[in-house]
Amino acid sequence: MTFRLASSRALRCVAARHASFLSRSTALVPSLLVKESSACATKSSSCSFAFQKLFSVGISTDAKVTAPPMVYIAGEEMTHYCMNLIVEKWIKPYFDVSNWEYYDLSCKSRDETNDQVLKDAVQAGKRIGAIFKEPTITPTAVQVKEMGLSKSFGSPNGAMRRGWNGITISRDTIHIEGIELGYQNPVLFERHAVGGEYGAGWAQVGKGTLITNFIPSDGSDPIIVDKREFSDNHNVAVVYHNPYDNIEDLAHYFFKRCLDAKVTPYIVTKKTVFKWQEGFWATMKRVFDAEYKEEFVNKGLLKRSGGELQHLISDAATMQLIRWTEGGFAMASHNYDGDMLTDQIAQVHRSPGFITSNLIGKDDNGRIIKEFEASHGTVTDLWLDHLAGKDTSLNPLGLVEALIGAMNHSAKLQYEADENFKDSYDEIIHYTKTLRLALHNTFRYGQGTRDMAGPTGFTTEDFIDKVAWRLGRYLADDREKDSPPVLEEPDRAFRRQFANVDMPKLHAMFDKYDKEGTGKIGFKDFSKILVKMGIAPVKQSATRVKEPDV
């Protein structure tokens, strides 16, 4: 067998930037070794990296906990750099991770292997069942040229959802006890993982007739699904479908999670206009009424929805997401609606870094497959700053929640398969709880990244070091004597996106209501603003009188 360093533009750049420090310490950048077969080593670069693993080099694994098998999918840019540091400083000191299978889904790796690495990652995920994924890049035409790629590669998400029989994508708000955020209590969301616009077939066509035929697999007569005439010279014809066989699985998963979290469930569609969506609602309602309603009623979780499972039109749901900042609710929807609505949840709560993104699927034997990732991208702007030698301050909260979820699920699968791993399961659950506490308390002690602590906040590297220090103390049962302070919501001006706000226009909007120029507005004008924006609180009965038609 031969070994090679994983090809990673990020690692090379980081190594160059920290060359002087690396001469004193090899711990800054993890040594990612990719294991190839001897046959692969002599073939072209398109060969399969069929059994890649993440190894800890130069660090003794004596007395460490052996981490259960898990698939680790690496991405690139700032999030890849950040996760390298986290694995080195938060994970490897306590775990032997030689059971983790490592797959490099950077654009360069996908290009070199003709995307075989993606196929291998999907197969490994199906076999192991627990996956952590860093954010990856789906290159644009410009990026294909800039990176010197042989062709454009699509998002890996579709292949993963198909390969793991995707049921739902869970996106939930992340909360830090003791810090006020957008939603006071948890908000859960289930987004159907397959179907809809994302898998659409389409073509640009001119004048003519479009006929959509369905040919049954049982040999019965074909059915004309739709026939229409095009009179325009320029048309786009689009065909897609919503597969509903797994909606019952989605329903059970959704309602069980709602019960566990003690939140009120809502089902979101546009069925008043899109009549084909009726089946989604009907299946969810049938499963709820037959198997879950009684327990929800007994626990008092349907009081806010009038004692029933309530349906929300998708455009009405967008308004409720802004109004219901007390949280304590959950929604389930089709694929596209879920994509849009969870982006809105992220902005209300704080940012995409404050919600989870977990793909839930099943293997051929019915075992649950879970893939965990952050809800945000590779954070290109900070990566460019990093390459330019500037300080950066990346909040890794979403990345760490994903890593914790993957580690917990891997431990659960191992324990369910063999009860002899009970001690290992307990140790991993204890570790991840302690890691979460150390991470959250670092924010609460005012030692957070700049999106939370302002301009004086910690850099990416310093924050990771501070959490590593606190984690080590907590694992040794060395806790602070006094509880960390309870904090109000950090100023949203700390967020990088705030730089895009047009402040003169914002002042002009305020001045419209501040007629006396005092810098203050009264309740009457405040009410006008909320009503005009459509976010004024409404009486519960008023929200259930009639569903909008459009």
FENWOTA-V450017 format. One record per backbone hydrogen bond with DSSP energy under -1.0 kcal/mol. CO is the residue of the C=O (numbers start at 1). NH is the residue of the N-H. E is the energy in kcal/mol with one decimal. If there is no record, write none. Layout:
CO:NH:E, CO:NH:E
//
This chain:
2:36:-1.6, 4:34:-2.5, 8:12:-1.9, 9:13:-2.2, 10:14:-2.6, 11:15:-2.7, 12:16:-2.1, 13:17:-2.3, 14:18:-2.2, 16:19:-1.1, 18:22:-3.0, 19:23:-1.4, 21:24:-1.5, 21:25:-1.8, 30:32:-1.1, 32:6:-2.3, 34:4:-1.3, 36:2:-1.2, 37:41:-1.9, 44:47:-1.7, 48:50:-1.6, 61:64:-1.7, 65:96:-2.5, 70:101:-2.5, 71:132:-3.0, 72:103:-2.6, 73:134:-2.9, 74:105:-2.3, 77:81:-2.1, 78:82:-2.5, 79:83:-2.3, 80:84:-2.1, 81:85:-1.7, 82:86:-2.2, 83:87:-2.7, 84:88:-2.0, 85:89:-2.6, 86:90:-2.9, 87:92:-2.9, 91:94:-1.9, 91:95:-1.6, 94:65:-2.1, 96:67:-2.2, 97:100:-1.9, 100:54:-1.9, 101:72:-3.5, 103:74:-2.7, 106:110:-2.5, 107:111:-2.3, 108:112:-2.6, 109:113:-1.8, 110:115:-2.8, 111:114:-1.1, 113:116:-1.8, 115:119:-1.4, 116:120:-2.5, 117:121:-2.1, 118:122:-2.4, 119:123:-2.1, 120:124:-2.5, 121:125:-2.6, 122:126:-2.1, 123:127:-1.9, 124:128:-2.9, 125:129:-2.3, 129:370:-2.3, 130:71:-2.6, 131:372:-2.7, 132:73:-3.2, 135:76:-1.2, 140:144:-2.4, 141:145:-1.5, 142:146:-2.5, 143:147:-2.9, 144:149:-2.3, 156:160:-2.0, 157:161:-2.6, 158:162:-2.2, 159:163:-2.6, 160:164:-2.0, 161:166:-3.6, 162:165:-1.3, 164:362:-1.3, 167:193:-1.7, 168:360:-3.0, 169:191:-1.9, 170:358:-2.4, 172:356:-2.4, 176:179:-2.4, 178:487:-3.8, 186:328:-1.7, 187:173:-2.2, 188:331:-1.9, 189:171:-2.5, 190:333:-2.2, 191:169:-2.3, 196:199:-1.3, 197:200:-1.8, 201:239:-3.1, 203:237:-2.8, 205:235:-2.6, 208:230:-3.7, 210:228:-2.2, 212:225:-2.6, 212:226:-1.3, 214:223:-2.9, 216:219:-1.1, 223:214:-3.2, 226:212:-2.9, 228:210:-2.9, 230:208:-1.9, 235:205:-2.3, 237:203:-1.8, 239:201:-3.0, 241:196:-2.0, 244:247:-1.6, 246:250:-2.2, 247:251:-2.7, 248:252:-2.4, 249:253:-2.4, 250:254:-2.8, 251:255:-2.8, 252:256:-2.1, 253:257:-1.8, 254:258:-2.2, 255:259:-2.1, 256:260:-2.3, 257:261:-2.4, 258:262:-1.1, 258:263:-2.0, 264:330:-2.6, 266:332:-1.4, 267:312:-3.1, 269:314:-1.7, 270:273:-1.6, 270:274:-3.2, 273:275:-1.3, 274:277:-2.2, 275:278:-1.7, 277:281:-1.3, 278:282:-2.8, 279:283:-2.1, 280:284:-2.1, 281:285:-2.7, 282:286:-2.3, 283:287:-2.3, 284:288:-2.1, 285:289:-2.9, 286:290:-2.0, 287:291:-2.1, 288:292:-2.5, 288:293:-2.5, 292:296:-2.2, 293:297:-2.7, 294:298:-2.5, 295:299:-1.7, 296:301:-2.4, 297:300:-1.6, 302:307:-3.2, 303:306:-1.2, 310:267:-2.1, 312:269:-1.7, 313:317:-2.3, 314:318:-1.5, 316:320:-2.0, 317:321:-2.1, 319:323:-1.9, 320:324:-3.3, 323:325:-2.1, 324:327:-1.9, 325:184:-2.5, 328:264:-1.8, 329:188:-1.8, 330:266:-1.5, 331:190:-2.6, 332:268:-2.9, 333:192:-2.4, 334:338:-2.2, 335:339:-1.8, 336:340:-2.1, 337:341:-3.0, 338:342:-2.1, 339:343:-1.1, 340:344:-1.5, 341:345:-2.2, 342:346:-2.2, 343:347:-1.7, 344:348:-2.4, 345:349:-2.7, 346:350:-2.7, 349:182:-2.4, 351:354:-2.4, 352:355:-1.2, 354:174:-3.0, 357:373:-1.8, 358:170:-3.1, 359:371:-2.5, 360:167:-3.5, 360:168:-1.4, 361:369:-2.3, 363:366:-1.8, 367:363:-2.3, 369:361:-3.0, 370:131:-2.2, 371:359:-2.4, 372:133:-2.6, 378:79:-1.1, 379:383:-1.7, 380:384:-2.5, 381:385:-1.7, 382:386:-2.6, 383:387:-2.5, 384:388:-1.5, 385:390:-2.7, 386:389:-1.6, 392:460:-2.4, 396:400:-2.8, 397:401:-2.4, 398:402:-1.7, 399:403:-2.2, 400:404:-2.9, 401:405:-2.3, 402:406:-2.3, 403:407:-2.5, 404:408:-2.6, 405:409:-2.3, 406:410:-2.4, 407:411:-2.0, 408:412:-2.2, 409:413:-2.6, 410:414:-2.0, 411:415:-2.2, 412:416:-2.6, 413:417:-1.7, 414:418:-1.6, 418:421:-2.1, 419:422:-1.4, 421:425:-2.5, 422:426:-2.6, 423:427:-2.3, 424:428:-2.3, 425:429:-2.5, 426:430:-2.4, 427:431:-2.3, 428:432:-2.8, 429:433:-2.1, 430:434:-2.1, 431:435:-2.8, 432:436:-2.3, 433:437:-2.1, 434:438:-2.7, 435:439:-2.5, 436:440:-2.8, 437:441:-2.8, 438:442:-1.5, 439:443:-1.3, 440:444:-2.1, 441:445:-2.1, 442:447:-2.2, 443:446:-1.8, 448:458:-2.7, 449:452:-1.9, 449:453:-2.6, 450:454:-1.5, 454:457:-2.5, 459:463:-2.6, 460:464:-1.9, 461:465:-2.2, 462:466:-2.4, 463:467:-2.5, 464:468:-2.2, 465:469:-2.2, 466:470:-2.4, 467:471:-3.1, 468:472:-2.2, 469:473:-1.7, 470:474:-2.7, 471:475:-2.6, 472:476:-1.0, 473:478:-3.0, 474:477:-1.9, 487:180:-2.1, 491:494:-2.0, 492:495:-1.2, 495:498:-1.4, 496:499:-1.6, 497:500:-1.9, 498:501:-1.7, 501:503:-1.3, 502:506:-2.0, 503:507:-2.8, 504:508:-2.2, 505:509:-2.2, 506:510:-2.0, 507:511:-3.0, 508:512:-1.2, 510:513:-1.5, 510:514:-2.0, 513:515:-1.7, 514:517:-1.3, 522:526:-2.3, 523:527:-2.7, 524:528:-1.8, 525:529:-2.0, 526:530:-2.0, 527:531:-2.6, 528:532:-2.6, 529:533:-2.1, 530:535:-2.3, 540:543:-1.0, 541:544:-1.1
//
